[in-house]
Amino acid sequence: MNEWKKFKVGVAASSGFNEDCRRFDSVSHTSHVSAAINIIEAGEVRPSLVFDKSKLNEQRILVSWLSPNYWSTGFRYGNIRFDFSFNELIKNKKFYWVESIAYQVEACRILITDIDRNSQLDPYDPTSKNDPWWFDEANDQHYFNGKHCLEFMIEAPISLSHLKKLDFVDHHKNYCSVHRQNPTRCPEFGLNSSKGGAIFLTRAAVTGIDLSQLSTHFVIENGNPSCELELAFSEFAFKISRKVNFKGTLTEESESSIAVMRAIMSAFTFGLKEEAKLLCAMFQDEDNFNNVAAMVFANTVGYSKWQGLVRD
């Protein structure tokens, strides 16, 4: 019996879902803020070497990581989630079983590639229902066993042209994929989705990253800001303006207001909250501070109606 048979999917539910037979049509790559900024600058998720106990260490195969799993307890990989269309990524590809790794939740790994790896790995047939990933050809539907962690290792860059959704998730409160031995060293350790989103968007603003090409992920069809954008903005504005004694002269019309706001965002995104508050006090009042912050957030994501972020 192949190693992966013990992780096979269960029976698809007629309504709702069964944990061991969950539907999916997209897969995601979740990252910390700095890595997410790098992905957007590059326009793709770039493959890298595998550094854990994987057998691919010996092969020195470069892979990009994707998974259909959603971790309700938080993601050890960071706060920024890139969600991709699975069917687009696997078209005309070859599939190979790599291994299972005995983490706290056992991980099943499948390589997706253009390269013939038959001499190195066992070919994987997703149409077989006795496996952790099952493709029901008759109904054009993918399933996986949600009791385990399913990890797809893509032997190629993953272009953002396949992106379905960009959103924010909670960072795990106990684990971090970057700082495995000392997770508290991670500056984003344990942050909820809105805090992580605020750090990401302010980092993009101060480093000049143009997110307007991703505007459909931050603006919904009726022209209102998405929930992710609203919550990230509110998290930033509340955290910085709370208990600030506004006594300055800056208003939204001031020539230097945008420059000062970017300085505030720089201090905030790199964890210097008290410095950010000192700069915040340069504004005349909270309304002017919020309006300028909304302008910068909106410009960063290509949202034309910044007033929508500060409406009552």
Secondary structure as a PSIPRED ss2 file (coil, helix, strand):
# PSIPRED VFORMAT (PSIPRED V4.0)

   1 M C   1.000  0.000  0.000
   2 N C   1.000  0.000  0.000
   3 E H   0.000  1.000  0.000
   4 W H   0.000  1.000  0.000
   5 K H   0.000  1.000  0.000
   6 K H   0.000  1.000  0.000
   7 F H   0.000  1.000  0.000
   8 K C   1.000  0.000  0.000
   9 V C   1.000  0.000  0.000
  10 G C   1.000  0.000  0.000
  11 V C   1.000  0.000  0.000
  12 A C   1.000  0.000  0.000
  13 A C   1.000  0.000  0.000
  14 S C   1.000  0.000  0.000
  15 S C   1.000  0.000  0.000
  16 G C   1.000  0.000  0.000
  17 F C   1.000  0.000  0.000
  18 N E   0.000  0.000  1.000
  19 E C   1.000  0.000  0.000
  20 D C   1.000  0.000  0.000
  21 C E   0.000  0.000  1.000
  22 R E   0.000  0.000  1.000
  23 R E   0.000  0.000  1.000
  24 F E   0.000  0.000  1.000
  25 D C   1.000  0.000  0.000
  26 S E   0.000  0.000  1.000
  27 V E   0.000  0.000  1.000
  28 S E   0.000  0.000  1.000
  29 H E   0.000  0.000  1.000
  30 T E   0.000  0.000  1.000
  31 S E   0.000  0.000  1.000
  32 H C   1.000  0.000  0.000
  33 V H   0.000  1.000  0.000
  34 S H   0.000  1.000  0.000
  35 A H   0.000  1.000  0.000
  36 A H   0.000  1.000  0.000
  37 I H   0.000  1.000  0.000
  38 N H   0.000  1.000  0.000
  39 I H   0.000  1.000  0.000
  40 I H   0.000  1.000  0.000
  41 E H   0.000  1.000  0.000
  42 A H   0.000  1.000  0.000
  43 G C   1.000  0.000  0.000
  44 E E   0.000  0.000  1.000
  45 V E   0.000  0.000  1.000
  46 R C   1.000  0.000  0.000
  47 P C   1.000  0.000  0.000
  48 S E   0.000  0.000  1.000
  49 L C   1.000  0.000  0.000
  50 V C   1.000  0.000  0.000
  51 F C   1.000  0.000  0.000
  52 D C   1.000  0.000  0.000
  53 K C   1.000  0.000  0.000
  54 S C   1.000  0.000  0.000
  55 K C   1.000  0.000  0.000
  56 L H   0.000  1.000  0.000
  57 N H   0.000  1.000  0.000
  58 E H   0.000  1.000  0.000
  59 Q H   0.000  1.000  0.000
  60 R C   1.000  0.000  0.000
  61 I C   1.000  0.000  0.000
  62 L C   1.000  0.000  0.000
  63 V E   0.000  0.000  1.000
  64 S E   0.000  0.000  1.000
  65 W E   0.000  0.000  1.000
  66 L E   0.000  0.000  1.000
  67 S E   0.000  0.000  1.000
  68 P C   1.000  0.000  0.000
  69 N C   1.000  0.000  0.000
  70 Y C   1.000  0.000  0.000
  71 W C   1.000  0.000  0.000
  72 S C   1.000  0.000  0.000
  73 T C   1.000  0.000  0.000
  74 G C   1.000  0.000  0.000
  75 F E   0.000  0.000  1.000
  76 R C   1.000  0.000  0.000
  77 Y C   1.000  0.000  0.000
  78 G C   1.000  0.000  0.000
  79 N C   1.000  0.000  0.000
  80 I E   0.000  0.000  1.000
  81 R E   0.000  0.000  1.000
  82 F E   0.000  0.000  1.000
  83 D E   0.000  0.000  1.000
  84 F E   0.000  0.000  1.000
  85 S E   0.000  0.000  1.000
  86 F H   0.000  1.000  0.000
  87 N H   0.000  1.000  0.000
  88 E H   0.000  1.000  0.000
  89 L H   0.000  1.000  0.000
  90 I H   0.000  1.000  0.000
  91 K C   1.000  0.000  0.000
  92 N C   1.000  0.000  0.000
  93 K C   1.000  0.000  0.000
  94 K E   0.000  0.000  1.000
  95 F E   0.000  0.000  1.000
  96 Y E   0.000  0.000  1.000
  97 W E   0.000  0.000  1.000
  98 V E   0.000  0.000  1.000
  99 E E   0.000  0.000  1.000
 100 S E   0.000  0.000  1.000
 101 I E   0.000  0.000  1.000
 102 A C   1.000  0.000  0.000
 103 Y C   1.000  0.000  0.000
 104 Q C   1.000  0.000  0.000
 105 V C   1.000  0.000  0.000
 106 E C   1.000  0.000  0.000
 107 A E   0.000  0.000  1.000
 108 C E   0.000  0.000  1.000
 109 R E   0.000  0.000  1.000
 110 I E   0.000  0.000  1.000
 111 L E   0.000  0.000  1.000
 112 I E   0.000  0.000  1.000
 113 T E   0.000  0.000  1.000
 114 D C   1.000  0.000  0.000
 115 I C   1.000  0.000  0.000
 116 D C   1.000  0.000  0.000
 117 R C   1.000  0.000  0.000
 118 N C   1.000  0.000  0.000
 119 S C   1.000  0.000  0.000
 120 Q C   1.000  0.000  0.000
 121 L C   1.000  0.000  0.000
 122 D E   0.000  0.000  1.000
 123 P E   0.000  0.000  1.000
 124 Y C   1.000  0.000  0.000
 125 D C   1.000  0.000  0.000
 126 P C   1.000  0.000  0.000
 127 T C   1.000  0.000  0.000
 128 S C   1.000  0.000  0.000
 129 K C   1.000  0.000  0.000
 130 N C   1.000  0.000  0.000
 131 D C   1.000  0.000  0.000
 132 P C   1.000  0.000  0.000
 133 W E   0.000  0.000  1.000
 134 W E   0.000  0.000  1.000
 135 F E   0.000  0.000  1.000
 136 D E   0.000  0.000  1.000
 137 E H   0.000  1.000  0.000
 138 A H   0.000  1.000  0.000
 139 N H   0.000  1.000  0.000
 140 D C   1.000  0.000  0.000
 141 Q E   0.000  0.000  1.000
 142 H E   0.000  0.000  1.000
 143 Y E   0.000  0.000  1.000
 144 F E   0.000  0.000  1.000
 145 N C   1.000  0.000  0.000
 146 G C   1.000  0.000  0.000
 147 K C   1.000  0.000  0.000
 148 H C   1.000  0.000  0.000
 149 C E   0.000  0.000  1.000
 150 L E   0.000  0.000  1.000
 151 E E   0.000  0.000  1.000
 152 F E   0.000  0.000  1.000
 153 M E   0.000  0.000  1.000
 154 I E   0.000  0.000  1.000
 155 E C   1.000  0.000  0.000
 156 A C   1.000  0.000  0.000
 157 P C   1.000  0.000  0.000
 158 I E   0.000  0.000  1.000
 159 S E   0.000  0.000  1.000
 160 L H   0.000  1.000  0.000
 161 S H   0.000  1.000  0.000
 162 H H   0.000  1.000  0.000
 163 L E   0.000  0.000  1.000
 164 K E   0.000  0.000  1.000
 165 K E   0.000  0.000  1.000
 166 L E   0.000  0.000  1.000
 167 D E   0.000  0.000  1.000
 168 F E   0.000  0.000  1.000
 169 V C   1.000  0.000  0.000
 170 D C   1.000  0.000  0.000
 171 H E   0.000  0.000  1.000
 172 H C   1.000  0.000  0.000
 173 K C   1.000  0.000  0.000
 174 N C   1.000  0.000  0.000
 175 Y C   1.000  0.000  0.000
 176 C C   1.000  0.000  0.000
 177 S C   1.000  0.000  0.000
 178 V C   1.000  0.000  0.000
 179 H C   1.000  0.000  0.000
 180 R C   1.000  0.000  0.000
 181 Q C   1.000  0.000  0.000
 182 N C   1.000  0.000  0.000
 183 P H   0.000  1.000  0.000
 184 T H   0.000  1.000  0.000
 185 R H   0.000  1.000  0.000
 186 C C   1.000  0.000  0.000
 187 P C   1.000  0.000  0.000
 188 E C   1.000  0.000  0.000
 189 F C   1.000  0.000  0.000
 190 G C   1.000  0.000  0.000
 191 L C   1.000  0.000  0.000
 192 N C   1.000  0.000  0.000
 193 S H   0.000  1.000  0.000
 194 S H   0.000  1.000  0.000
 195 K H   0.000  1.000  0.000
 196 G H   0.000  1.000  0.000
 197 G H   0.000  1.000  0.000
 198 A H   0.000  1.000  0.000
 199 I H   0.000  1.000  0.000
 200 F H   0.000  1.000  0.000
 201 L H   0.000  1.000  0.000
 202 T H   0.000  1.000  0.000
 203 R H   0.000  1.000  0.000
 204 A H   0.000  1.000  0.000
 205 A H   0.000  1.000  0.000
 206 V H   0.000  1.000  0.000
 207 T C   1.000  0.000  0.000
 208 G C   1.000  0.000  0.000
 209 I C   1.000  0.000  0.000
 210 D C   1.000  0.000  0.000
 211 L C   1.000  0.000  0.000
 212 S H   0.000  1.000  0.000
 213 Q H   0.000  1.000  0.000
 214 L H   0.000  1.000  0.000
 215 S H   0.000  1.000  0.000
 216 T H   0.000  1.000  0.000
 217 H H   0.000  1.000  0.000
 218 F C   1.000  0.000  0.000
 219 V E   0.000  0.000  1.000
 220 I C   1.000  0.000  0.000
 221 E C   1.000  0.000  0.000
 222 N C   1.000  0.000  0.000
 223 G C   1.000  0.000  0.000
 224 N C   1.000  0.000  0.000
 225 P E   0.000  0.000  1.000
 226 S C   1.000  0.000  0.000
 227 C H   0.000  1.000  0.000
 228 E H   0.000  1.000  0.000
 229 L H   0.000  1.000  0.000
 230 E H   0.000  1.000  0.000
 231 L H   0.000  1.000  0.000
 232 A H   0.000  1.000  0.000
 233 F H   0.000  1.000  0.000
 234 S H   0.000  1.000  0.000
 235 E H   0.000  1.000  0.000
 236 F H   0.000  1.000  0.000
 237 A H   0.000  1.000  0.000
 238 F H   0.000  1.000  0.000
 239 K H   0.000  1.000  0.000
 240 I H   0.000  1.000  0.000
 241 S H   0.000  1.000  0.000
 242 R C   1.000  0.000  0.000
 243 K C   1.000  0.000  0.000
 244 V C   1.000  0.000  0.000
 245 N C   1.000  0.000  0.000
 246 F C   1.000  0.000  0.000
 247 K C   1.000  0.000  0.000
 248 G C   1.000  0.000  0.000
 249 T C   1.000  0.000  0.000
 250 L E   0.000  0.000  1.000
 251 T C   1.000  0.000  0.000
 252 E C   1.000  0.000  0.000
 253 E C   1.000  0.000  0.000
 254 S C   1.000  0.000  0.000
 255 E C   1.000  0.000  0.000
 256 S C   1.000  0.000  0.000
 257 S H   0.000  1.000  0.000
 258 I H   0.000  1.000  0.000
 259 A H   0.000  1.000  0.000
 260 V H   0.000  1.000  0.000
 261 M H   0.000  1.000  0.000
 262 R H   0.000  1.000  0.000
 263 A H   0.000  1.000  0.000
 264 I H   0.000  1.000  0.000
 265 M H   0.000  1.000  0.000
 266 S H   0.000  1.000  0.000
 267 A H   0.000  1.000  0.000
 268 F H   0.000  1.000  0.000
 269 T H   0.000  1.000  0.000
 270 F C   1.000  0.000  0.000
 271 G C   1.000  0.000  0.000
 272 L C   1.000  0.000  0.000
 273 K H   0.000  1.000  0.000
 274 E H   0.000  1.000  0.000
 275 E H   0.000  1.000  0.000
 276 A H   0.000  1.000  0.000
 277 K H   0.000  1.000  0.000
 278 L H   0.000  1.000  0.000
 279 L H   0.000  1.000  0.000
 280 C H   0.000  1.000  0.000
 281 A C   1.000  0.000  0.000
 282 M C   1.000  0.000  0.000
 283 F E   0.000  0.000  1.000
 284 Q C   1.000  0.000  0.000
 285 D C   1.000  0.000  0.000
 286 E H   0.000  1.000  0.000
 287 D H   0.000  1.000  0.000
 288 N H   0.000  1.000  0.000
 289 F H   0.000  1.000  0.000
 290 N H   0.000  1.000  0.000
 291 N H   0.000  1.000  0.000
 292 V H   0.000  1.000  0.000
 293 A H   0.000  1.000  0.000
 294 A H   0.000  1.000  0.000
 295 M H   0.000  1.000  0.000
 296 V H   0.000  1.000  0.000
 297 F H   0.000  1.000  0.000
 298 A H   0.000  1.000  0.000
 299 N H   0.000  1.000  0.000
 300 T H   0.000  1.000  0.000
 301 V H   0.000  1.000  0.000
 302 G C   1.000  0.000  0.000
 303 Y C   1.000  0.000  0.000
 304 S C   1.000  0.000  0.000
 305 K C   1.000  0.000  0.000
 306 W H   0.000  1.000  0.000
 307 Q H   0.000  1.000  0.000
 308 G H   0.000  1.000  0.000
 309 L H   0.000  1.000  0.000
 310 V C   1.000  0.000  0.000
 311 R C   1.000  0.000  0.000
 312 D C   1.000  0.000  0.000
